[in-house]
Amino acid sequence: MANKRKQDWAAYLYLMPVVVILVIFHVLPIFYSLAVSFYEWDLIGDPEFIGAGNYLRLFDDPMFYKSLWNTLYYALLSVPLSIISSLAIALLLNNPISAMGLYRTVYFIPVITSINAVAIVWNFIYHPDFGLLNKILAIFSIDPQTWLQDPFWAMPCIIFMSVWKGLGYNVIIFLAGLQNIPKHLYEAARIDGANRWQQFRHITWPLLTPTTFFIFTISVIGSFQVFSQVYMMTPRGGPLKSTMVVVYYLYRKAFEQFEFGYALAMAFVLFMIIFACTLFNKLYLEKKVHYS
């Protein structure tokens, strides 16, 4: 019993630094931010308590609804496109090919590349006068487009760049899931005359649902938090605010207009939306996951 108590105290001592850091830099700021969301404050004057005024104002703000729609648009396109493309690449890389490590590295490099560097490259690709994309279109006698200056194309351009940048992470996760599927299941299926599509439908996909569920969940959360791509590629929310997403709108309210209470109210509404989506995934979609 004495040894067990010593082990417990040792565990608490090891955990204490992490817990202290977590409380100071995460838990306390969350509660402080929640409190500030009930005030009108510009960081200069004294905060003025206005109760739920920031939240009521939020639901009367047409730009908030615009940014929320843009965020949903981004999520609805980027999440399935990212999952489908990364799964397709992972299936190709799961075959016994030479230089497998090289291919994995090539696909993962964009993930660890700075968003600043990525934005510079893609701004060049999308440039209306000398961009690579318009040069390719010119080969097929297609008129050049003002990609990031066009309200219709601005968000799809950002989505495509975001999918490209995050593709490698999903590919690695899918590869790990594919390599955990027992090989004898495929051997038995081939003996029974199953083709590749039947093997994928009845073996690969069901056993890959835990991995897909994980990627889907983190992709949805990440899509609602999109900021850097919009900030770097379409300043001030793009043409006709077509790329004004919630986090970027929140950022502008906080650090350009100094409406910190309003920005924090927006942040907590966004948190509740993300929490609701995650809870839906957990309660409904996880029922369709095959863990064995």
TIDO-683188 format. One record per residue (C-alpha): residue number from 0; x, y, z. Coordinates in Angstrom, 1 decimal. Layout:
  resi       u       v       w
   NUM       X       Y       Z
...
//
This chain:
  resi       u       v       w
     0     0.0     0.0     0.0
     1     2.8     2.4     0.9
     2     4.6     1.7    -2.4
     3     1.4     2.3    -4.3
     4     1.0     5.7    -2.6
     5     4.6     6.6    -3.4
     6     3.9     5.7    -7.1
     7     0.8     7.8    -7.1
     8     2.6    10.8    -5.7
     9     5.4    10.3    -8.2
    10     2.8    10.3   -11.0
    11     1.2    13.5    -9.6
    12     4.6    15.2    -9.5
    13     5.4    14.3   -13.1
    14     2.0    15.5   -14.2
    15     2.1    18.7   -12.2
    16     4.2    20.9   -14.6
    17     2.0    19.9   -17.5
    18    -1.2    20.6   -15.6
    19     0.1    24.0   -14.4
    20     1.0    25.0   -17.9
    21    -2.4    23.8   -19.2
    22    -4.3    25.7   -16.6
    23    -2.3    28.9   -16.9
    24    -2.1    29.1   -20.7
    25    -5.4    27.3   -21.7
    26    -8.0    26.9   -19.0
    27    -7.8    30.3   -17.4
    28    -7.6    32.2   -20.7
    29   -10.8    30.4   -21.8
    30   -12.8    31.5   -18.8
    31   -11.3    35.0   -18.9
    32   -12.2    35.3   -22.6
    33   -15.8    34.1   -21.8
    34   -16.0    36.8   -19.1
    35   -14.7    39.5   -21.5
    36   -17.3    38.5   -24.1
    37   -20.0    40.1   -21.9
    38   -18.1    43.5   -21.9
    39   -17.5    46.2   -24.4
    40   -13.8    46.8   -24.3
    41   -11.1    48.2   -26.6
    42    -8.1    47.5   -24.3
    43    -7.6    51.2   -23.7
    44   -10.6    52.4   -21.7
    45   -12.3    50.7   -18.9
    46   -14.4    47.6   -19.9
    47   -18.2    48.3   -19.8
    48   -20.5    45.4   -18.9
    49   -23.2    45.0   -21.5
    50   -24.5    41.5   -20.6
    51   -25.5    39.5   -23.7
    52   -25.2    42.6   -25.9
    53   -22.3    41.3   -28.0
    54   -24.2    38.1   -28.6
    55   -27.4    39.9   -29.6
    56   -25.5    42.2   -31.9
    57   -23.8    39.2   -33.4
    58   -27.0    37.7   -34.7
    59   -28.0    41.1   -36.2
    60   -24.7    41.4   -38.1
    61   -25.1    40.6   -41.8
    62   -21.3    40.2   -42.2
    63   -21.2    37.5   -39.5
    64   -23.8    35.5   -41.5
    65   -21.8    36.2   -44.7
    66   -18.6    34.9   -43.0
    67   -20.4    31.9   -41.6
    68   -21.7    31.0   -45.0
    69   -18.2    31.4   -46.5
    70   -16.9    29.1   -43.8
    71   -19.5    26.5   -44.5
    72   -18.8    26.7   -48.2
    73   -15.1    26.2   -47.5
    74   -15.9    23.2   -45.3
    75   -18.4    21.6   -47.6
    76   -15.9    21.6   -50.5
    77   -12.6    21.1   -48.8
    78   -13.4    18.2   -46.4
    79   -14.7    15.7   -49.0
    80   -12.2    16.8   -51.6
    81    -9.4    16.3   -49.2
    82   -10.6    12.9   -48.0
    83   -11.2    11.5   -51.5
    84    -7.9    12.7   -53.0
    85    -5.8    11.6   -50.0
    86    -7.5     8.2   -49.9
    87    -6.9     7.7   -53.6
    88    -3.2     8.6   -53.2
    89    -2.8     6.4   -50.2
    90    -4.3     3.5   -52.1
    91    -1.8     4.0   -54.8
    92     1.1     4.3   -52.4
    93     0.0     1.2   -50.5
    94     1.1    -1.0   -53.4
    95     4.6    -2.5   -53.4
    96     6.5     0.1   -55.3
    97    10.1     1.2   -55.2
    98    11.2     4.5   -53.5
    99     8.1     4.4   -51.3
   100     9.8     6.6   -48.7
   101    10.6     9.2   -51.3
   102     7.0     9.5   -52.4
   103     5.7     9.8   -48.8
   104     8.3    12.6   -48.2
   105     7.3    14.4   -51.4
   106     3.6    14.4   -50.4
   107     4.4    15.4   -46.8
   108     6.7    18.4   -47.6
   109     3.8    20.9   -48.2
   110     2.4    20.0   -44.7
   111     5.5    21.2   -42.9
   112     6.2    24.2   -45.3
   113     5.4    27.6   -44.0
   114     2.0    29.0   -45.1
   115     3.9    32.2   -46.0
   116     6.0    30.4   -48.5
   117     3.1    28.4   -49.8
   118     1.0    31.5   -50.3
   119     3.8    33.2   -52.3
   120     4.0    30.2   -54.6
   121     0.2    29.9   -55.1
   122    -0.2    33.7   -55.6
   123     2.3    33.3   -58.5
   124     0.4    30.4   -59.9
   125    -2.9    32.3   -59.7
   126    -1.5    35.6   -61.0
   127    -3.8    37.0   -63.8
   128    -0.9    38.2   -66.0
   129     2.0    35.8   -65.7
   130     0.6    33.0   -63.5
   131     1.3    29.4   -64.3
   132    -2.4    28.4   -64.3
   133    -3.3    31.0   -67.0
   134    -0.3    29.9   -69.0
   135    -1.7    26.4   -69.0
   136    -5.1    27.6   -70.0
   137    -3.6    29.6   -72.9
   138    -2.3    26.4   -74.4
   139    -5.9    25.3   -74.8
   140    -7.0    28.7   -76.1
   141    -8.9    29.5   -72.9
   142    -9.1    33.1   -71.8
   143    -7.1    34.0   -68.7
   144    -8.9    34.4   -65.4
   145    -8.5    36.8   -62.5
   146    -8.6    34.0   -60.0
   147    -8.2    35.6   -56.7
   148    -9.9    38.9   -57.8
   149   -13.0    37.1   -59.0
   150   -15.7    36.6   -56.4
   151   -16.7    33.3   -58.0
   152   -13.2    31.8   -58.1
   153   -11.5    33.2   -55.1
   154   -12.8    30.7   -52.5
   155   -12.3    27.6   -54.8
   156    -8.7    28.8   -55.4
   157    -8.1    28.9   -51.6
   158    -9.8    25.5   -51.1
   159    -7.6    23.9   -53.8
   160    -4.5    25.4   -52.2
   161    -5.5    24.2   -48.7
   162    -6.3    20.7   -49.9
   163    -2.9    20.5   -51.6
   164    -1.1    21.8   -48.5
   165    -2.8    19.4   -46.1
   166    -2.9    16.4   -48.4
   167     0.3    14.7   -47.1
   168    -1.0    14.5   -43.5
   169    -4.2    12.7   -44.5
   170    -2.2    10.4   -46.9
   171     0.1     9.3   -44.0
   172    -2.9     8.6   -41.7
   173    -4.7     6.6   -44.4
   174    -1.5     4.6   -45.2
   175    -1.3     3.7   -41.6
   176    -4.9     2.5   -41.6
   177    -4.4     0.5   -44.9
   178    -1.3    -1.2   -43.5
   179    -3.3    -2.4   -40.5
   180    -5.7    -4.3   -42.6
   181    -4.8    -8.1   -42.5
   182    -3.5    -9.2   -45.9
   183    -5.1   -12.6   -45.6
   184    -8.5   -11.0   -46.1
   185    -7.5    -9.9   -49.6
   186    -6.0   -13.3   -50.4
   187    -9.3   -15.0   -49.4
   188   -11.3   -12.5   -51.4
   189    -9.1   -13.1   -54.5
   190    -9.5   -16.8   -54.1
   191   -13.3   -16.3   -54.1
   192   -13.0   -14.3   -57.3
   193   -13.5   -10.8   -55.9
   194   -12.2    -8.0   -58.1
   195   -10.5    -4.8   -56.9
   196   -13.7    -2.8   -56.5
   197   -15.3    -5.6   -54.5
   198   -12.2    -5.9   -52.3
   199   -12.3    -2.2   -51.7
   200   -16.0    -2.1   -51.0
   201   -16.3    -5.1   -48.7
   202   -12.8    -5.1   -47.0
   203   -10.9    -1.9   -47.4
   204   -13.6     0.6   -46.8
   205   -15.3    -1.0   -43.8
   206   -12.0    -1.6   -42.0
   207   -10.8     1.9   -42.9
   208   -13.9     3.7   -41.4
   209   -12.2     4.4   -38.0
   210    -9.3     6.1   -39.9
   211   -11.8     8.0   -42.2
   212   -13.9     9.0   -39.2
   213   -10.8    10.5   -37.5
   214    -9.7    12.4   -40.6
   215   -13.3    13.6   -41.2
   216   -13.6    14.9   -37.7
   217   -10.3    16.8   -37.6
   218   -10.9    18.1   -41.1
   219   -14.3    19.5   -40.2
   220   -12.8    21.2   -37.1
   221    -9.9    22.6   -39.1
   222   -12.1    23.9   -41.9
   223   -14.1    26.0   -39.4
   224   -10.8    27.4   -38.1
   225    -9.4    28.4   -41.5
   226    -7.6    31.7   -41.3
   227    -4.0    31.8   -42.6
   228    -4.8    30.9   -46.2
   229    -7.4    33.7   -46.4
   230    -5.2    36.2   -44.6
   231    -2.2    35.5   -46.9
   232    -3.9    35.2   -50.3
   233    -7.0    37.4   -50.2
   234    -6.4    40.4   -47.9
   235    -9.5    42.0   -46.3
   236   -11.8    39.1   -47.2
   237   -11.3    39.0   -50.9
   238   -13.5    40.4   -53.7
   239   -17.0    41.3   -52.4
   240   -16.0    39.6   -49.1
   241   -16.2    36.2   -50.9
   242   -13.5    34.8   -48.7
   243   -14.4    36.5   -45.4
   244   -14.5    33.5   -43.1
   245   -15.5    33.6   -39.4
   246   -12.0    33.5   -37.9
   247   -10.7    36.2   -40.3
   248   -13.7    38.4   -39.4
   249   -13.1    37.7   -35.8
   250    -9.4    38.7   -36.2
   251   -10.3    42.0   -37.9
   252   -12.8    42.9   -35.2
   253   -10.3    42.2   -32.5
   254    -7.0    43.5   -33.9
   255    -8.0    46.1   -36.5
   256   -11.2    47.6   -34.9
   257   -10.3    46.7   -31.3
   258   -13.8    45.3   -30.5
   259   -12.4    42.6   -28.2
   260   -15.7    41.8   -26.4
   261   -17.5    41.4   -29.7
   262   -14.7    39.3   -31.2
   263   -14.7    37.0   -28.2
   264   -18.5    36.5   -28.4
   265   -18.0    35.5   -32.0
   266   -15.3    33.1   -31.0
   267   -17.5    31.4   -28.4
   268   -20.4    31.1   -31.0
   269   -17.9    29.5   -33.4
   270   -16.8    27.2   -30.6
   271   -20.4    26.1   -30.0
   272   -20.9    25.4   -33.8
   273   -17.7    23.3   -33.9
   274   -18.7    21.5   -30.7
   275   -22.2    20.7   -32.2
   276   -20.6    19.3   -35.4
   277   -18.2    17.2   -33.4
   278   -21.0    15.9   -31.1
   279   -23.0    15.0   -34.2
   280   -20.1    13.1   -35.6
   281   -19.6    11.3   -32.3
   282   -23.3    10.4   -31.7
   283   -24.4     9.7   -35.2
   284   -21.6     9.0   -37.7
   285   -19.5     6.9   -35.3
   286   -22.3     4.4   -35.2
   287   -21.3     3.6   -38.8
   288   -17.7     3.0   -37.9
   289   -16.4    -0.7   -37.9
   290   -13.8    -1.2   -35.3
   291   -13.3    -4.9   -36.0
//
